[in-house]
Amino acid sequence: MNRLPADPTVLHPFPDQPRVVLLKPLLKSPLIEAGEYSYYDDPEDPTAFETRNVLYHYGPERLVIGKFCALGTGVRFIMNGANHRMDGPSTFPFPIMGGSWAEHFDLLTGLPSRGDTVVGNDVWFGHNTTVMPGVRIGHGAVIASGAVVVDDVPDYGIVGGNPAGLIRTRHTEQDIVRLLSIAWWDWPTAHLTEHIRTVMSGTIDDLEKAAPRA
């Protein structure tokens, strides 16, 4: 049996499943960041994640995805470049059409920004979920299939619907505090490898006992 930990630098962790890619070795844009082992699944073209799944990304806002996140097919992040003016008679972005209309580009560059989009660690995105600009998604959250996330999601929250609302949290408030303190996603890889079964199916007590000692 292979006793080595999984390799976070390979593009396709399942050799016979090219539809699955690890995001960290795939990403090239300095405005998009993903932690180790976060993956995306797509039967059509998973390697086009930066252009097919991160939309209207004209900068300077960043997309930050934590470690150990699972992104189902069709997950899309809408960035601030999708914003249109709504304070005048028309929402149409005339300056991007060019010509003399481009003289009025300040009408677009002055639009308010919601800032970076930030996803915590160990977040599971269901099929065809959409995340709107500037949203912050907490550690351990679950985003239900088809959800449109317009507001921040708490740690270990489960959200669904359009617009997405909180269905419930995966753990009690006290246990969430304990899990955030354990932060298993920051354990050294060798130590994590020894305790995979505890991380996947153990209790929080088990996880605390397995945590590396300072």
Residue pairs with C-beta under 8 A, 6 or more apart in sequence:
5 189
5 190
5 192
5 193
6 13
6 37
7 13
8 22
8 24
8 25
8 36
8 37
9 22
9 24
9 25
10 22
10 25
11 21
11 22
11 25
11 26
11 47
12 18
12 20
12 21
12 22
13 20
13 22
13 39
14 20
18 46
19 41
19 42
19 43
19 46
20 39
20 40
20 41
20 46
21 39
21 40
21 46
21 47
21 49
22 36
22 37
22 38
22 39
23 34
23 38
23 39
23 40
23 49
23 65
23 71
24 34
24 35
24 36
24 37
24 38
26 47
26 49
26 50
27 33
27 34
27 49
27 50
28 50
29 50
29 54
29 57
31 57
31 59
31 60
31 61
31 62
31 63
32 50
32 54
32 57
32 62
32 63
32 65
33 62
33 63
33 64
33 65
34 64
34 65
34 66
34 69
35 65
35 66
35 67
35 68
35 69
35 121
35 185
36 67
36 68
37 67
37 68
38 65
38 66
38 67
38 68
38 69
38 70
38 71
39 69
39 70
39 71
40 46
40 49
40 53
40 71
40 75
41 70
41 71
41 72
41 73
42 49
42 73
42 74
43 73
45 52
53 71
53 75
53 76
53 77
54 63
54 76
54 77
54 79
55 76
55 77
55 78
55 79
55 82
56 78
56 79
56 80
56 81
56 82
57 63
57 79
57 81
58 79
58 80
58 81
59 81
61 79
61 80
61 113
61 114
61 115
61 116
61 117
61 133
61 134
62 116
62 117
63 77
63 79
63 116
63 117
64 116
64 117
64 118
64 119
65 71
65 119
65 123
66 119
66 120
66 121
66 122
66 123
66 139
66 185
67 121
67 122
67 185
68 121
68 122
68 185
69 119
69 121
69 122
69 123
69 124
69 125
70 123
70 124
70 125
71 125
72 125
72 126
72 127
72 128
72 129
72 145
73 127
73 128
74 127
74 128
74 129
75 125
75 128
75 129
75 130
75 131
76 129
76 130
76 131
77 117
77 130
77 131
78 130
78 131
78 132
78 133
79 117
79 133
80 111
80 113
80 114
80 133
80 134
82 133
83 111
83 112
83 113
83 133
84 91
84 92
84 93
84 111
85 91
85 93
85 107
85 108
85 111
93 108
94 101
94 104
94 107
95 101
95 102
95 103
95 104
95 105
95 107
95 108
96 102
96 108
113 133
113 134
114 133
114 134
114 135
115 134
116 134
117 131
117 133
117 134
117 135
117 136
118 135
118 136
118 137
119 131
119 136
119 137
120 137
120 138
120 139
120 140
120 141
120 155
121 139
121 140
121 183
121 185
122 139
122 140
122 185
123 137
123 138
123 139
123 140
123 141
123 142
123 143
124 141
124 142
124 143
125 143
126 142
126 143
126 144
126 145
126 146
126 147
127 145
127 146
128 145
128 146
129 143
129 144
129 145
129 146
129 147
129 148
129 149
130 147
130 148
130 149
131 137
131 143
131 149
132 148
132 149
132 150
135 149
135 150
135 151
135 152
135 153
136 152
136 153
137 143
137 149
137 152
137 153
138 152
138 153
138 154
138 155
138 156
138 157
139 155
139 156
139 179
139 180
139 185
140 155
140 156
140 170
140 176
140 179
141 153
141 154
141 155
141 156
141 157
141 158
141 159
142 157
142 158
142 159
142 170
143 149
143 153
143 159
143 160
143 164
144 158
144 159
144 160
144 161
144 164
144 167
145 160
146 160
146 162
147 159
147 160
147 161
147 162
147 164
148 161
148 162
148 163
148 164
149 159
149 163
149 164
150 163
150 164
151 163
151 164
153 159
153 164
153 166
154 166
154 169
155 176
155 179
155 180
156 169
156 170
156 171
156 176
156 179
157 166
157 168
157 169
157 170
158 166
158 167
158 168
158 169
158 170
159 165
159 166
159 167
160 167
169 176
171 179
171 204
175 204
178 204
178 208
179 204
179 207
182 204
182 207
182 208
182 211
184 192
184 195
184 199
184 207
184 211
187 195
187 211
187 212
188 212
191 212
192 199
194 210
195 207
195 210
198 206
198 207
198 210
199 207
199 210
202 210
